Amino acid sequence: MPTKYFPRIAEVRAYSKGGAAEKVESGKQGSDCHDVPSEHWINGNGTMWPPIANPMSCWPQYQNKARTGWGINALGSCIVEVIAEDGTSGIGVTTAGEPGCYIVENHLSRFVEGEDPRNVEQIWDKMWRSTINYGRKGLPLQAISAVDLAIWDLLGKLRNEPVWALLGGMTKERCPVYCTTARPDLVKKMGFAGAKIPCPYGPADGDEGFRKNVEFFAKWRKEVGPDFPLMLDCYMAMNVPYTIKLAKALAPLGLKWIEEFLPPDDYDGYKEVREALKGTGVLTTTGEHEYTRYGFRKLIQDRAVDVLQPDITWLGGLTEARRVVAMAAAYDIPVVPHGSSVYSYHLQYAFANCPLAEFITLSPNADAILPYFGGLFPDEPLPKDGFIDLPDRPGFGVTLCRDGLRRPYPRTPAQSAAQAKFNKEKPQPTVPRVRL
């Protein structure tokens, strides 16, 4: 007996919000957690809050200054909506801003409109292959991620199931959460499983900066006590010798892991640091700015790090993330995704080698638990007492607030309808023919 007709995707829309050109109120930043007011702790302005080491710290005009000064918030949010024939819609977000909206509306939409949303693998593969000439990493993959997440959200709503159920069900009753913050003492009181603090200084700050880094970590270790897990985020600011020296200096202070200390393409450097830190008890982690299974394959096969940290809204969406998780499982490498809120939580509930979630505290003074996606999802689930519990709602379980959204590259309904008609009427089968 044939299954009932499944609604096709009728239209794709891409909205933007925030970015350096738009003044953002605290707690309204959308998907870009860096798009915050200048006095926010995550800006690392070096006056109200300690600086945050980053790849631009080597240039004197940006050294120990607010990160928005060099444009970490330049793009803002890209919100993708896929709408089925019956009016049901799914939402995916990323940080590709208006440029990402252009890619979605003018390129990726042609592989989505008119398609069966159950064919997530086929749709993903076409989007990825069609953008290889200008993509492979960065902004195009972020745009693909938003489309992919929107399709998974739509699929869950059409099937009336949460995404974790579509992935195979739950592997844990509750998911523990650690917090990235400027106030690990408050994080401990809130019940989180650990805290990660941003490293203030990099190699350009010389011996004095190195000493201040050690003092900074020692201060917080004293505040939280000897047993509370404490990690250090280096945000691509270091080099190999500096990282090894710093990690060994912090090892006696109970550094649990040192994160993303090199540019993401320095695979050999990550491997060298991990080898040098064996026996110290310090773990190495990276992956926040890595893209697709191919980049992660290199990290995994080389045993370059101890923990992988893909961002689900960047690396290629849920479709690509589950491939990375599967590869990592074969090597017993845990996957602890970067941020991503609900998009990560569903993945973490569904896979056994995703033991821990990250939450980034986005209150300006790091003293309250606020939604990661700001005002985008009023019903975004938040951690409580160190755990995240997902509501049993279809899709990713969140509702989009459309306040402040703009659609910079709208297409006419007739254009979407024509593309949908073309895809529905194209010859079958749709899979590429391969001769062996």
C-alpha positions in Angstrom: 0.0 0.0 0.0 1.6 3.4 -1.0 2.2 6.0 1.6 0.1 9.1 1.7 1.2 12.2 -0.3 3.9 14.1 1.5 3.8 17.9 1.1 6.6 19.3 -1.1 8.6 22.5 -0.3 6.8 25.3 -2.0 9.1 28.3 -1.2 12.4 29.3 0.4 12.9 32.7 2.0 16.0 34.2 3.6 15.9 37.0 6.2 18.7 39.0 7.8 19.0 40.7 11.2 21.7 42.6 13.0 25.3 43.1 11.7 27.7 45.9 12.1 25.5 48.4 10.3 22.6 47.9 12.7 22.6 48.9 16.3 21.6 45.9 18.4 20.0 46.1 21.8 21.3 43.8 24.5 19.6 40.4 24.3 18.4 41.0 20.7 21.5 39.9 18.7 19.9 36.9 16.9 22.2 34.1 15.8 25.5 36.1 16.0 26.5 35.9 19.7 29.2 38.5 19.0 26.8 41.2 17.7 26.4 42.8 21.1 26.8 46.3 22.6 30.4 47.5 23.2 30.1 47.2 27.0 29.3 43.5 26.8 31.8 41.0 28.3 32.0 39.0 25.1 33.3 42.1 23.2 36.5 41.9 25.3 37.1 45.6 25.2 40.0 45.7 27.6 38.5 48.3 29.8 35.3 47.2 31.5 36.2 43.6 30.8 39.5 41.8 30.2 40.6 41.6 26.5 39.9 38.4 24.5 42.8 37.1 22.5 41.9 36.6 18.8 43.5 36.3 15.4 43.7 40.1 15.0 45.5 40.6 18.3 48.9 40.6 16.5 48.1 43.9 14.9 48.8 46.9 17.3 45.6 48.9 16.3 43.4 46.0 17.4 45.5 44.6 20.2 43.4 44.2 23.4 40.6 46.2 21.9 36.9 45.4 21.4 36.4 42.6 18.9 33.6 44.4 17.1 36.3 47.0 16.1 37.7 44.6 13.6 34.3 43.3 12.5 33.5 40.1 14.3 29.9 41.2 14.1 30.0 42.5 10.5 27.5 40.1 9.0 24.8 39.4 11.5 22.2 36.7 11.3 20.8 34.8 8.3 17.4 33.2 9.0 16.1 30.7 6.4 12.4 29.7 6.2 11.3 26.8 4.1 7.5 26.6 3.5 5.7 23.5 2.5 2.6 23.3 0.2 0.3 23.0 3.2 1.7 26.1 4.8 3.9 24.4 7.4 7.3 26.1 7.7 10.7 25.2 9.1 13.4 27.6 10.4 17.2 27.4 10.3 19.7 30.1 11.3 23.4 31.0 10.8 25.6 34.0 10.9 26.0 34.7 7.1 24.0 37.9 7.2 22.8 39.5 3.9 25.5 37.8 1.8 24.1 34.5 3.0 20.6 35.6 2.1 21.7 36.3 -1.4 23.2 32.8 -1.8 20.1 31.1 -0.4 17.6 33.1 -2.5 19.5 33.2 -5.8 21.3 29.8 -5.8 20.4 27.3 -3.1 16.6 27.8 -3.5 16.7 26.0 -6.9 17.6 22.7 -5.2 14.9 23.0 -2.6 11.7 24.4 -4.0 9.4 21.6 -5.3 11.4 18.9 -3.5 10.3 16.3 -1.0 11.7 17.4 2.4 12.4 13.8 3.3 15.2 13.8 0.7 17.6 15.7 2.9 20.7 13.9 1.7 19.9 14.6 -1.9 19.1 18.3 -1.3 22.3 18.7 0.7 24.5 17.0 -1.8 23.2 19.2 -4.6 23.7 22.4 -2.6 27.2 21.4 -1.7 28.3 20.3 -5.2 26.8 23.4 -6.8 28.8 25.7 -4.6 32.2 23.9 -4.7 33.6 26.5 -7.1 33.2 29.3 -4.6 32.5 27.5 -1.4 33.8 24.5 0.5 34.1 26.5 3.7 33.0 29.7 5.3 30.0 31.7 4.2 28.5 29.3 1.5 28.5 26.4 4.0 26.9 28.6 6.6 24.1 29.3 4.1 23.8 25.6 3.3 23.6 25.0 7.1 20.7 27.3 7.5 18.7 25.7 4.7 19.5 22.2 5.9 18.4 23.0 9.5 15.2 24.6 8.2 14.4 21.4 6.2 15.0 19.2 9.3 12.7 21.6 11.3 10.0 21.3 8.6 10.4 17.6 8.4 9.8 17.2 12.2 6.8 19.4 12.1 5.2 17.5 9.1 5.8 14.2 10.9 4.8 15.7 14.3 8.0 14.5 15.9 11.0 16.3 17.5 14.2 16.2 15.4 16.0 13.9 18.0 13.4 11.3 17.2 14.1 11.6 13.5 17.8 11.0 14.2 17.1 7.7 16.0 15.8 8.6 19.4 17.4 9.6 22.7 20.6 8.2 24.1 20.4 10.0 27.4 17.7 11.1 29.8 19.3 14.5 30.4 22.2 16.4 28.8 24.7 18.1 31.0 25.9 21.6 30.0 29.0 23.6 30.6 29.1 27.4 30.3 31.3 29.8 28.4 31.5 32.9 30.5 33.5 35.8 32.0 32.3 34.8 35.5 33.0 31.1 36.2 32.2 31.7 39.9 28.6 32.5 39.0 28.4 29.6 36.6 29.4 27.2 39.4 26.6 28.6 41.6 24.1 28.2 38.7 24.9 24.4 38.7 26.7 24.1 35.3 29.0 21.1 34.7 32.0 23.4 34.2 33.1 26.8 32.9 35.2 28.0 29.9 36.9 31.4 30.0 38.4 33.4 27.2 42.2 33.8 27.2 43.0 37.5 27.5 46.4 37.7 25.8 48.4 36.2 23.0 52.0 35.9 21.7 52.1 39.6 20.6 51.7 40.6 24.3 55.1 39.0 25.1 56.3 37.7 28.5 54.1 40.2 30.4 51.0 38.9 28.6 52.0 35.3 29.3 52.4 36.1 33.0 49.0 37.8 33.0 47.4 34.8 31.4 48.7 32.5 34.1 47.6 34.9 36.8 44.1 35.3 35.2 43.6 31.5 35.2 45.0 31.1 38.7 42.6 33.7 40.0 39.6 31.9 38.6 40.9 28.5 39.8 41.1 29.9 43.3 37.5 31.3 43.0 35.9 28.1 41.8 38.0 25.6 43.8 40.2 22.7 42.8 37.5 20.3 41.5 35.3 22.5 39.3 36.2 21.8 35.6 37.8 25.0 34.1 38.7 25.3 30.4 40.4 28.0 28.3 39.2 29.3 24.9 42.0 30.8 22.8 40.0 31.6 19.6 42.7 31.0 17.0 45.1 33.5 18.6 48.1 31.4 19.5 51.0 29.6 17.7 52.4 26.1 18.5 55.3 27.0 20.9 53.1 29.5 22.8 50.3 27.1 23.2 52.5 24.3 24.5 54.2 26.6 27.0 50.9 28.1 28.2 49.1 24.7 28.6 52.0 23.2 30.5 52.0 26.3 32.8 48.3 25.9 33.5 48.3 22.1 33.8 49.2 22.2 37.6 46.2 24.6 38.0 43.8 22.0 36.7 43.2 23.2 33.1 40.7 20.6 31.7 41.1 21.6 28.0 42.7 24.3 25.8 40.5 25.2 22.9 41.0 26.4 19.3 44.5 27.8 19.9 45.6 27.7 16.2 44.0 28.8 12.9 41.7 26.0 11.8 43.7 24.9 8.8 46.9 24.2 10.8 46.2 20.5 11.2 49.9 19.6 11.7 50.1 22.2 14.4 47.2 20.8 16.3 48.7 17.3 16.1 52.1 18.7 17.4 50.5 20.4 20.4 48.4 17.3 21.3 51.6 15.1 21.2 53.5 17.7 23.4 50.7 17.7 26.0 50.5 14.0 26.5 50.9 13.2 30.2 49.9 16.6 31.4 46.2 15.8 31.7 45.3 18.8 29.5 43.0 17.9 26.6 43.1 19.7 23.2 39.9 20.7 21.3 38.9 22.5 18.1 36.4 22.5 15.3 34.2 25.5 15.8 35.5 27.0 12.5 35.9 23.8 10.6 33.6 22.8 7.8 32.3 19.6 6.2 33.2 16.0 6.9 36.5 16.5 5.0 38.0 18.9 7.4 36.9 16.8 10.3 38.2 13.7 8.6 41.7 15.2 8.7 41.4 16.0 12.4 40.1 12.6 13.2 42.5 10.5 11.2 45.5 12.4 12.4 44.3 12.2 16.0 45.0 15.9 16.1 42.8 16.7 19.0 41.0 15.0 21.9 37.6 16.6 21.4 35.8 17.9 18.3 33.6 21.0 18.5 31.7 21.6 15.3 29.1 24.4 15.1 25.9 22.9 13.8 24.8 26.2 12.2 28.1 26.5 10.3 29.7 23.2 9.3 26.9 22.2 7.0 23.9 21.7 9.2 22.5 18.6 10.8 23.0 16.5 7.8 26.7 17.0 7.7 27.1 17.0 11.5 25.7 13.5 11.9 28.3 12.3 9.5 31.1 13.9 11.6 29.7 12.4 14.7 29.6 8.9 13.1 33.2 9.2 12.0 34.3 10.4 15.4 32.5 7.5 17.1 34.7 5.0 15.2 37.7 6.6 16.9 36.1 7.0 20.3 36.4 10.8 20.0 33.8 12.8 21.9 31.9 15.6 20.0 30.9 18.6 22.0 29.4 21.1 19.6 30.1 24.8 19.8 27.0 26.8 20.9 24.2 26.3 18.4 21.5 25.9 21.1 18.6 23.8 20.0 20.3 22.7 16.8 23.1 21.1 18.9 20.8 19.9 21.7 18.8 17.5 19.4 22.1 16.1 18.0 23.5 15.6 21.5 20.4 13.8 22.7 20.5 11.5 19.7 24.1 10.3 19.7 26.0 8.6 22.5 29.4 10.2 21.8 28.0 13.7 22.3 28.3 13.8 26.1 28.1 17.5 26.9 26.5 20.7 25.6 27.9 24.2 25.5 26.0 27.3 26.6 27.4 30.8 26.1 26.1 33.2 28.7 25.0 36.3 26.8 23.9 38.6 29.6 26.2 41.7 29.4 27.6 41.1 32.9 27.7 37.3 32.6 25.3 37.1 35.5 22.1 35.7 34.0 21.0 32.9 31.7 19.6 34.4 28.5 18.7 32.8 25.1 21.7 32.1 22.8 19.7 33.3 19.8 18.6 36.5 21.5 15.1 37.5 20.5 14.8 35.1 17.6 13.1 32.3 19.6 11.1 33.4 22.6 10.6 29.8 23.6 14.2 28.7 23.3 14.9 26.1 26.0 17.5 27.2 28.5 19.7 25.2 30.9 18.6 24.7 34.4 20.8 23.4 37.2 23.4 22.4 34.7 21.2 20.4 32.4 19.2 21.0 29.2 15.8 19.4 28.9 14.1 19.5 25.5 10.4 19.9 25.3 8.5 17.2 23.4 7.6 19.5 20.5 7.8 18.9 16.7 10.9 19.9 14.8 13.4 21.8 16.9 10.6 22.9 19.1 11.1 26.7 18.8 9.0 29.5 17.4 10.4 32.3 15.3 9.8 35.9 16.3 9.7 38.0 13.1 10.3 41.4 14.7 13.1 43.2 13.0 13.6 40.7 10.2 14.2 41.9 6.7 14.2 40.0 3.4 17.0 41.7 1.4 16.7 39.7 -1.8 13.0 38.7 -2.2 11.9 36.7 -5.2 8.4 36.8 -6.5 5.9 34.0 -5.7 5.9 33.3 -9.4 9.6 32.6 -9.5 9.3 30.2 -6.6 6.3 28.5 -8.1 8.2 28.1 -11.4 11.2 26.5 -9.7 8.9 24.2 -7.7 7.1 23.1 -10.8 10.3 22.4 -12.6 11.6 20.2 -9.7 8.3 18.3 -9.4 8.2 17.5 -13.1 11.9 16.7 -13.6 12.7 13.2 -14.9 13.0 10.3 -12.4 15.1 8.8 -10.9 16.7 11.9 -9.3 19.8 10.1 -8.1 22.9 10.5 -10.3 23.7 7.4 -12.5 27.0 5.8 -11.6 28.7 3.1 -13.6 30.9 0.7 -11.7 
